[in-house]
């Protein structure tokens, strides 16, 4: 009897060991993932090579979006076509394409896989997670990095004029009011400005961007919505800033002929000149400011917000959102890849791999100053997708008439309200003529 029990025990162990061996062999089976990314070289440098180093049984075939782009066709349309014909396992796409494909049901929900593997999302940027979720709260993609906007300010100028520094969650109205308190010239008659926005080269787009971050909409359900009190307020603030020479205008600045890196950086980021009190710019300016001592002290706050939506901003840009096409029949390998490049292990490598973008995850030893990029809880990206709905002829009409109307406002030939009303009428008429 004892011998029989012993034999049964040995048999059970053999079955268990053979099962473990089978599992081990299964894990080590060669697997190939077909990945759609903007460029093969860039993808492999940032992600592919590191994944392969830790997953030796995998190989990657990268299909380049860039090599398949055609003039006149939106990149998202190209991505959608490649999904249909290339048997893609993993997508690496920008946030505007992600929004469109998510709404079309072209992307697989990752929630079941996240729950099953207890994949940790606790230290993710809240604004990024908010953007990645659909209206039902499902997540269809993850990212490792992003580019964030913030409000930079010159402490020396604020101290000189005895003004309080901007605070986190300052409103746009307060920013413009504060900008007007700085004289147009320094004591030695050097030109000086209260504010610079990264889109000041196009005041119309600057206004649209500020409005988007404040929860406003330009177009929807076949109608333009520019002629409203909310948009009028935004355009009043922007045009007044230029009229009174409070906003830095790159068109009126002298272009440097220097090829020195420092001079080129100042041309790209006028805040570096030391004569601009506040500037909205992305995290690449932070990297430049942080790399060496400057002639002036500086600080950062969150991107300005609206009083109506104090937790919302549009200062988040993601160029590599990893997701799985909904027509993918074998998701195990695809999820393994996404889990790695958006996980904590890869995040620890990021400071050595990518010194430009910000990590999507907040680390425990993260410097305090950089935390302003993570404080907003919601991210808006409505503008680009609203404009994408418009026919090319209407987009061309916007490019044609917006500089004229902005110029008329700045020269006091028309009021803001009158200009927005006429602009909306012209655009609605152009849309109607194309639709007929």
C-alpha positions in Angstrom: 0.0 0.0 0.0 2.8 2.4 0.9 4.6 1.5 -2.3 1.5 2.3 -4.3 1.2 5.7 -2.6 4.9 6.4 -3.3 4.4 5.5 -7.0 1.4 7.8 -7.3 3.4 10.6 -5.6 6.3 10.1 -8.0 3.9 10.0 -11.0 2.3 13.3 -9.8 5.7 15.0 -9.5 6.7 13.8 -13.0 3.5 15.2 -14.4 4.0 18.5 -12.6 7.6 18.8 -13.8 6.7 18.0 -17.3 4.0 20.7 -17.1 6.5 23.2 -15.8 8.9 22.3 -18.6 6.2 22.7 -21.2 5.4 26.1 -19.7 9.0 27.1 -19.9 9.3 25.9 -23.4 6.1 27.8 -24.3 7.5 31.0 -22.9 10.7 30.6 -24.9 9.0 30.0 -28.2 10.2 32.4 -30.8 7.6 35.2 -31.4 7.5 38.0 -34.0 5.6 41.2 -33.4 4.6 43.5 -36.3 4.7 47.1 -35.0 3.4 50.2 -36.8 5.5 53.2 -35.7 6.4 56.6 -37.3 9.9 55.4 -38.2 11.8 52.1 -37.7 15.1 53.7 -36.6 13.5 56.0 -34.0 11.3 53.3 -32.6 14.1 50.8 -32.2 16.4 53.4 -30.6 13.9 54.4 -28.0 11.9 51.1 -27.4 12.6 48.1 -29.7 16.3 47.5 -28.8 15.6 47.6 -25.0 12.6 45.3 -25.3 14.6 42.7 -27.3 17.5 42.8 -24.8 15.1 41.7 -22.1 12.9 39.4 -24.3 15.4 37.4 -26.4 12.7 35.1 -27.8 11.0 38.0 -29.6 11.7 39.6 -32.9 10.2 42.9 -34.2 9.1 43.9 -37.6 8.5 47.6 -37.8 6.3 49.1 -40.5 7.1 52.8 -41.0 4.2 55.3 -41.0 6.5 57.9 -42.5 7.4 55.8 -45.5 3.7 55.3 -46.3 2.6 58.9 -46.0 1.2 60.6 -49.1 0.7 64.4 -49.7 -2.8 65.6 -48.9 -3.8 62.6 -46.8 -4.0 62.9 -43.0 -1.6 60.6 -41.1 -4.5 59.0 -39.2 -6.1 57.9 -42.5 -2.8 56.3 -43.5 -2.5 54.5 -40.1 -6.1 53.2 -40.5 -5.3 51.8 -44.0 -2.1 50.1 -42.7 -4.0 48.5 -39.8 -6.4 47.0 -42.3 -3.8 45.5 -44.6 -0.6 44.8 -42.6 -1.7 42.5 -39.8 -0.4 44.8 -37.1 0.2 43.6 -33.5 1.1 46.9 -31.8 0.6 50.5 -32.7 2.8 53.4 -31.7 0.7 56.5 -32.6 0.3 60.2 -31.7 -2.6 61.3 -29.5 -4.8 62.9 -32.2 -4.7 59.6 -34.1 -5.4 57.7 -30.9 -8.5 59.8 -30.2 -9.9 59.2 -33.7 -9.2 55.5 -33.8 -10.5 55.0 -30.2 -13.9 56.6 -31.1 -14.1 54.5 -34.2 -13.7 51.3 -32.2 -10.4 50.4 -33.9 -8.5 49.9 -30.7 -8.6 47.1 -28.2 -9.4 47.8 -24.5 -6.5 47.0 -22.3 -8.5 46.9 -19.1 -8.8 43.1 -18.8 -5.0 42.6 -19.3 -4.2 45.4 -16.8 -6.5 43.8 -14.2 -5.2 40.3 -14.8 -1.6 41.2 -14.5 -2.2 43.8 -11.7 -0.4 46.3 -13.8 0.4 49.3 -11.7 -1.0 52.6 -12.8 -0.8 54.4 -9.5 2.2 56.6 -10.4 0.9 57.6 -13.8 0.3 61.3 -14.6 -3.5 61.8 -13.9 -3.9 64.0 -17.0 -2.4 61.3 -19.2 -4.7 58.6 -17.8 -7.7 60.9 -18.2 -6.9 61.4 -21.9 -6.3 57.7 -22.5 -9.7 56.7 -21.1 -12.8 56.7 -23.2 -16.2 58.0 -22.1 -16.8 54.6 -20.4 -13.5 54.8 -18.5 -11.8 52.1 -20.6 -8.1 52.4 -21.4 -7.1 51.5 -25.0 -3.4 52.6 -24.8 -0.5 53.5 -22.6 2.6 55.7 -23.1 6.0 55.9 -21.6 6.7 59.7 -22.2 5.0 63.0 -23.0 5.8 66.6 -23.6 4.2 69.0 -21.1 3.5 72.7 -21.1 4.1 75.1 -18.1 4.2 78.8 -17.3 7.8 79.9 -16.9 8.5 83.2 -15.1 11.5 85.4 -14.6 12.0 85.8 -10.9 14.4 88.7 -11.3 11.9 90.8 -13.2 9.1 90.1 -10.7 11.5 91.0 -7.9 12.5 94.2 -9.6 9.0 95.4 -10.0 7.9 94.1 -6.6 5.3 91.7 -8.0 4.3 88.4 -6.5 5.3 85.3 -8.5 2.6 83.4 -10.4 1.1 80.5 -8.5 0.0 77.0 -9.6 -3.4 77.0 -11.3 -3.3 80.7 -12.1 -6.1 81.6 -14.5 -5.5 83.0 -18.0 -7.3 86.2 -17.0 -4.8 86.6 -14.1 -1.8 85.9 -16.4 -2.8 88.7 -18.9 -3.6 91.1 -16.1 -0.2 90.4 -14.5 1.6 90.7 -17.9 0.2 94.2 -18.4 2.0 95.4 -15.2 5.4 95.2 -16.8 6.8 98.3 -18.6 7.5 98.0 -22.3 11.1 98.9 -21.7 13.7 98.3 -19.1 15.5 101.2 -17.3 18.2 101.2 -20.0 15.5 101.2 -22.8 15.9 97.6 -23.7 12.5 96.2 -25.1 10.7 94.2 -22.4 7.6 92.1 -22.5 5.1 90.8 -20.0 4.2 87.5 -21.8 5.1 85.2 -24.6 3.1 82.2 -25.8 4.6 79.4 -27.9 2.0 80.2 -30.6 2.4 84.0 -30.7 3.6 83.8 -34.3 -0.1 83.1 -35.1 -2.3 85.1 -32.7 -5.4 83.4 -34.0 -4.1 80.0 -33.2 -2.8 81.3 -29.9 -6.4 82.3 -29.0 -7.8 79.0 -30.2 -5.2 77.1 -28.1 -6.0 79.1 -25.0 -9.7 78.5 -25.6 -9.3 74.8 -26.0 -7.4 74.6 -22.7 -10.3 76.4 -21.1 -12.9 73.9 -22.3 -14.2 75.9 -25.4 -15.1 74.4 -28.7 -14.5 75.9 -32.2 -16.7 73.6 -34.3 -19.2 70.8 -33.7 -22.4 69.2 -35.2 -21.8 71.1 -38.5 -21.6 74.6 -36.9 -18.9 77.0 -35.9 -19.1 78.4 -32.4 -16.7 81.3 -32.4 -19.3 84.0 -31.9 -19.9 83.6 -28.2 -19.1 85.6 -25.0 -16.5 83.1 -23.9 -14.6 83.2 -27.1 -14.9 87.0 -27.2 -13.2 87.2 -23.8 -10.3 85.0 -25.0 -9.8 87.1 -28.2 -10.1 90.3 -26.3 -7.2 89.3 -24.0 -5.0 88.0 -26.8 -5.5 91.0 -29.1 -5.1 93.5 -26.3 -1.8 91.9 -25.3 -0.5 92.5 -28.8 -2.0 96.0 -29.3 -0.3 97.3 -26.2 3.0 95.5 -27.0 2.7 93.4 -23.8 3.0 90.1 -25.8 6.3 89.4 -27.5 5.8 89.3 -31.3 8.4 87.2 -33.1 7.5 89.0 -36.4 8.9 92.2 -35.0 12.0 90.7 -33.5 15.3 90.7 -35.3 16.4 87.4 -36.6 19.9 86.3 -35.5 22.3 85.3 -38.2 24.4 83.5 -35.6 24.9 79.8 -35.8 25.9 79.5 -32.1 23.7 77.1 -30.2 22.9 79.7 -27.5 21.7 82.3 -30.0 19.6 79.7 -31.9 18.0 78.7 -28.6 17.1 82.3 -27.7 15.5 82.7 -31.1 13.4 79.5 -30.6 12.7 80.3 -26.9 12.6 84.2 -26.5 12.2 83.7 -22.7 15.9 82.9 -22.6 16.7 86.5 -23.4 15.9 87.5 -19.8 13.5 90.3 -21.0 10.2 88.4 -20.9 8.4 88.2 -17.5 6.3 85.0 -18.3 6.2 82.5 -21.1 4.1 79.4 -21.9 6.4 76.8 -23.4 6.9 73.1 -23.3 9.2 71.0 -21.3 12.0 71.2 -23.8 12.6 74.8 -22.4 12.8 73.4 -18.9 15.6 71.0 -20.1 17.5 74.0 -21.6 17.1 76.2 -18.5 18.1 73.3 -16.3 21.2 72.3 -18.1 23.3 75.3 -16.9 23.2 78.4 -14.8 21.4 81.3 -16.3 21.9 85.1 -16.0 18.5 85.3 -14.3 16.6 83.3 -11.7 13.5 81.6 -13.0 10.6 79.4 -11.8 7.7 77.4 -13.2 4.0 77.0 -12.4 1.3 74.8 -14.0 -0.1 75.8 -17.3 -2.7 78.5 -16.8 -6.3 77.3 -16.5 -9.8 78.8 -16.7 -11.8 79.6 -13.5 -14.6 77.3 -14.9 -12.2 74.3 -15.4 -9.3 74.7 -12.9 -8.1 71.1 -13.3 -8.1 71.1 -17.2 -5.4 72.0 -19.6 -4.2 71.2 -23.1 -0.5 71.2 -22.3 0.1 67.5 -22.8 1.4 66.0 -26.0 2.0 62.3 -26.6 3.7 61.1 -29.8 4.0 57.4 -28.9 0.8 55.9 -27.5 1.1 52.1 -27.5 -2.1 50.3 -28.3 -3.4 47.1 -29.9 -5.7 47.1 -33.0 -9.1 45.6 -32.3 -8.7 43.1 -35.2 -5.6 41.6 -33.5 -6.4 37.9 -32.8 -3.2 37.1 -30.7 -2.8 39.8 -28.0 -0.4 38.0 -25.6 2.8 39.2 -27.2 1.4 42.7 -28.0 0.5 43.2 -24.3 3.9 41.9 -23.2 5.5 44.6 -25.3 3.2 47.4 -24.1 3.5 46.2 -20.5 7.3 46.5 -20.7 7.7 49.9 -22.4 5.0 51.5 -20.2 6.1 49.8 -17.0 8.3 50.7 -14.1 11.4 48.9 -15.3 11.6 50.8 -18.6 10.7 54.0 -16.7 13.9 53.6 -14.6 15.9 53.6 -17.8 14.3 56.7 -19.3 16.7 59.3 -17.9 19.5 57.6 -19.9 17.4 56.8 -23.0 15.3 59.9 -23.5 16.7 63.2 -22.1 14.1 65.4 -23.9 10.6 64.1 -23.1 9.1 63.7 -19.6 8.3 60.2 -18.1 4.6 59.4 -17.9 5.2 58.0 -14.5 6.0 60.1 -11.5 9.1 58.8 -9.7 9.8 58.9 -6.0 13.0 60.9 -6.4 11.6 63.3 -9.0 12.8 66.9 -8.5 10.2 69.2 -7.1 10.3 71.8 -9.9 9.3 69.3 -12.6 6.2 68.3 -10.7 4.2 71.2 -12.2 3.9 69.1 -15.4 1.9 66.5 -13.4 -0.5 68.6 -11.4 -3.4 69.0 -13.9 -5.9 66.2 -13.7 -7.5 66.4 -17.2 -6.1 66.9 -20.7 -8.0 68.4 -23.6 -7.1 67.7 -27.2 -10.3 68.7 -29.0 -9.0 71.4 -31.3 -7.1 69.3 -33.7 -9.9 66.7 -34.1 -12.5 69.4 -34.5 -10.5 71.0 -37.3 -9.9 67.6 -38.8 -13.6 67.2 -39.4 -13.5 70.2 -41.8 -13.0 69.9 -45.6 -9.7 71.2 -46.9 -11.5 74.1 -48.6 -12.8 75.3 -45.2 -9.4 74.9 -43.6 -7.9 77.0 -46.4 -10.6 79.6 -45.8 -9.6 79.8 -42.1 -6.0 80.4 -43.1 -7.1 83.0 -45.6 -9.4 85.1 -43.4 -8.1 84.8 -39.8 -4.9 87.0 -40.3 -7.1 89.7 -41.9 -9.6 89.7 -39.0 -6.9 89.6 -36.4 -5.1 92.5 -38.0 -8.4 94.5 -38.1 -9.0 93.9 -34.4 -5.4 95.0 -33.6 -5.7 98.2 -35.6 -9.1 99.0 -34.1 -10.9 98.7 -37.5 -13.3 96.2 -36.0 -14.4 95.1 -32.5 -13.7 91.6 -31.4 -17.4 90.7 -31.3 -18.0 92.0 -34.8 -14.9 90.2 -36.2 -15.9 86.9 -34.6 -19.4 87.2 -35.9 -18.3 87.9 -39.5 -15.6 85.2 -39.4 -18.2 82.7 -38.2 -20.6 83.7 -41.0 -17.9 83.4 -43.7 -16.7 80.0 -42.5 -20.3 78.7 -42.2 -21.0 79.9 -45.7 -17.8 78.2 -47.0 -18.8 75.0 -45.3 -22.3 75.1 -46.9 -20.9 75.7 -50.4 -18.6 72.7 -50.0 -21.4 70.5 -48.7 -23.8 71.3 -51.5 
